[in-house]
Amino acid sequence: STYISGADLEPFREVRGRLKLAEDIGLPGRVWSSKEPQWVLDIVKESTLIPHAEVAAEVGLTAGMSVPVIVPAKGGLKAAFGMPILVENSIEVILTFFMRNKPRKRDLKSVVDLLSPVGSQLGAVVQRKRLDTALREAYEELQQQNQQMEQFVHTVSHDLKSPLVTIGGVLGMLKEELQEGRLDDAGEIIAVGEDTVVRMQGLIDDLLNLSRLGRMVSELQSVELLPLVEDVIRSHRVEIDRHHVTVELVLNEPCVPADRNRLAEVFDNLLVNALKYGCVGSEPRIEIGSEKADDEVRMFVRDNGPGIDPQQHEKIFGLFQQLDATNEGSGVGLAIVRRVMEVHRGRAWVESTPGKGSTFWLAFPAHVAAAVLDR
């Protein structure tokens, strides 16, 4: 920000507002490099400090500009003073003061002695505000996690009771059969119990997988989408061919910042979901693509199936949620998709209208993608 006292210096304020700070530019650059207060006693002689000389000349300025600038009301600018605001020995802010009168040499140390404690206090305030913000964010995240844990425990306890009740009933039936010496149906009863145990084990495995998603397997890297998506498609080729599904790739963005293993898991779940629920017509089709929009790198899996009621768009990302209970599966797949995207600081959602298919979207912040690609 910039403070100017004097309407004649308004052009200076406007130009200064557009200036980007760098270590090698003007007085702020000197302060930045040294981490110490710096004086410029004759800014006329040090005209290289000003990156916008033509505008500065109109207001009597021949030196650089920084954040913020404080200028007295009248007369030409003669001297400048820059002071760093440090937080844990790192510069957070550089204050620069431009003066219309040259300071006397005996005043130089006095100004530094006067303003240094102010700078220290400002640094402490910045650090305290940062800690307050971090604590508030950590508290809010903890509250959210507690709510998610309560929902998780409630859902798990409810859905794991079902196979346990089935197993209990199977054991009761088997006990009666054995007590009465009837063994003809024992094999069938045992088979039902075994199937239920397998289903329960699958639920537990999915839950364990979901619980591990809070920890990234590796740091983010630039993942090439084409080979990853082709690998996922290849692993489901038998089912794709059996249902005569046409799969089309439209990858306008070739790479995304991700943990490759987790991203493969996401695409696997979305493809399985599309094959189960979106490929029921006479000409089933799945489109997988990527694009850049609204400061995000986005990917999508689109089908031409029956679509999803808007009231179900959020519900299907919850645990054990299945729109069609006759399909096999634990109902954890889309919950895993959303959790993986949360870990990546991204998001996942669905756009769908009944009768017009569904599009499942994944989005990563574009600045994260740029930072990863620049490494």
GITAQUI-V620637 format. One record per pair of residues at least 12 apart in sequence whose C-alpha atoms are under 8 Angstrom apart, sorted by the first residue. I is the first residue (numbers start at 0). J is the second residue. Records with the same first field share a line. If there is no record, write none. Layout:
I: J + J
This chain:
0: 16 + 66 + 67 + 68
1: 15 + 16 + 66 + 67 + 68 + 69
2: 67 + 68 + 69 + 70
3: 68 + 69 + 70 + 71
4: 69 + 70 + 71 + 72
5: 70 + 71 + 72 + 73
7: 58
8: 58
10: 54 + 58
11: 54 + 55 + 58
14: 51 + 54
15: 64 + 65
18: 64 + 65
20: 65
24: 48 + 50 + 63
25: 47 + 48 + 49 + 50 + 62 + 63 + 64
26: 39 + 48 + 63 + 64 + 65 + 80 + 81 + 95
27: 63 + 64 + 65 + 81 + 93 + 95
30: 81 + 82 + 83 + 93
31: 83 + 90 + 93
34: 83 + 85 + 90
35: 82 + 83
36: 80 + 81 + 82 + 83 + 111
37: 80 + 81 + 82
38: 78 + 79 + 80 + 81
39: 78 + 79 + 80
40: 77 + 78 + 79 + 101 + 102
41: 77 + 78 + 79 + 101
42: 60 + 61 + 62 + 76 + 77 + 78 + 79
43: 60 + 61 + 62 + 77
45: 61 + 62
46: 61 + 62
47: 62 + 63
48: 61 + 62 + 63
49: 61 + 62 + 63 + 64
50: 63
58: 75
59: 75 + 76
60: 75 + 76 + 77
61: 76
64: 95
65: 93 + 94 + 95
66: 92 + 93 + 94 + 95
67: 93 + 94 + 95 + 96
68: 94 + 95 + 96 + 97
69: 95 + 96 + 97
70: 96 + 97 + 98 + 99
71: 98 + 99
73: 99
74: 99
75: 99
76: 97 + 98 + 99 + 100
77: 97 + 98 + 99 + 100 + 101
78: 97 + 98 + 99 + 100 + 101 + 102
79: 95 + 96 + 97 + 98
80: 95 + 96 + 97
81: 93 + 94 + 95 + 96
82: 94 + 95 + 115 + 118
83: 118
84: 118 + 119 + 121 + 122
85: 118 + 119 + 122
86: 122 + 123 + 125 + 126
91: 122
151: 318
154: 318 + 319
158: 319
159: 199 + 202
162: 195 + 196 + 198 + 199
165: 192 + 195
166: 192 + 195 + 196
169: 188 + 189 + 191 + 192
170: 192
172: 188
173: 185 + 188 + 189
201: 329
202: 329
205: 329 + 331
206: 331
209: 334 + 335 + 338
212: 335 + 338 + 339 + 342
213: 338 + 339 + 342
214: 342
215: 258 + 342
216: 258 + 260 + 261
217: 258
218: 257 + 258
219: 256 + 257 + 258 + 371
220: 255 + 256 + 257 + 258 + 259 + 371 + 372
221: 254 + 255 + 256 + 257 + 368 + 371 + 372
222: 254 + 255 + 256 + 257 + 258 + 259
223: 253 + 254 + 255
224: 250 + 253 + 254 + 255
225: 250 + 253
227: 263
228: 263 + 266
231: 263 + 266 + 267
232: 270
238: 274
239: 274
242: 278 + 283
243: 282 + 283
244: 278 + 282 + 283 + 284 + 285
245: 282 + 283 + 284 + 285
246: 284 + 285 + 286 + 287
247: 284 + 285 + 286 + 287
248: 286 + 287 + 288
249: 286 + 287 + 288 + 289
250: 287 + 288 + 289 + 290
251: 288 + 289 + 290 + 291
252: 289 + 290 + 291 + 296
253: 289
255: 296 + 363 + 368
256: 363 + 367 + 368 + 371 + 372
257: 343
261: 339
262: 339
264: 336
265: 335 + 336 + 339
268: 332 + 333 + 336
269: 300 + 332 + 333 + 336 + 359
270: 300
272: 332
273: 285 + 300 + 301 + 302
275: 326
276: 304 + 305
277: 302 + 303 + 304 + 305 + 306 + 356 + 357
278: 302 + 303 + 304
279: 304 + 305
280: 303 + 304
283: 302 + 303 + 304
284: 302 + 303
285: 300 + 301 + 302 + 303
286: 299 + 300 + 301 + 302
287: 299 + 300 + 301
288: 300
291: 365
294: 364 + 365 + 366
295: 362 + 363 + 364 + 365 + 366
296: 362 + 363 + 364 + 365 + 368
297: 360 + 361 + 362 + 363
298: 360 + 361 + 362
299: 358 + 359 + 360 + 361
300: 358 + 359 + 360
301: 356 + 357 + 358 + 359
302: 356 + 357 + 358
303: 355 + 356 + 357
304: 354 + 355 + 356 + 357
305: 353 + 354 + 355 + 356 + 357
306: 351 + 352 + 353 + 354 + 355 + 356 + 357
307: 351 + 352 + 353 + 356 + 357
308: 351 + 352 + 353
309: 351 + 352
312: 348 + 349 + 350 + 351
313: 348
315: 333 + 334
316: 333 + 334 + 337
317: 331 + 333 + 334
318: 330 + 331 + 334
319: 331
340: 361 + 362 + 363
343: 363
344: 363 + 364
345: 361 + 362 + 363 + 364
346: 361 + 362 + 363
347: 359 + 360 + 361 + 362
348: 360 + 361
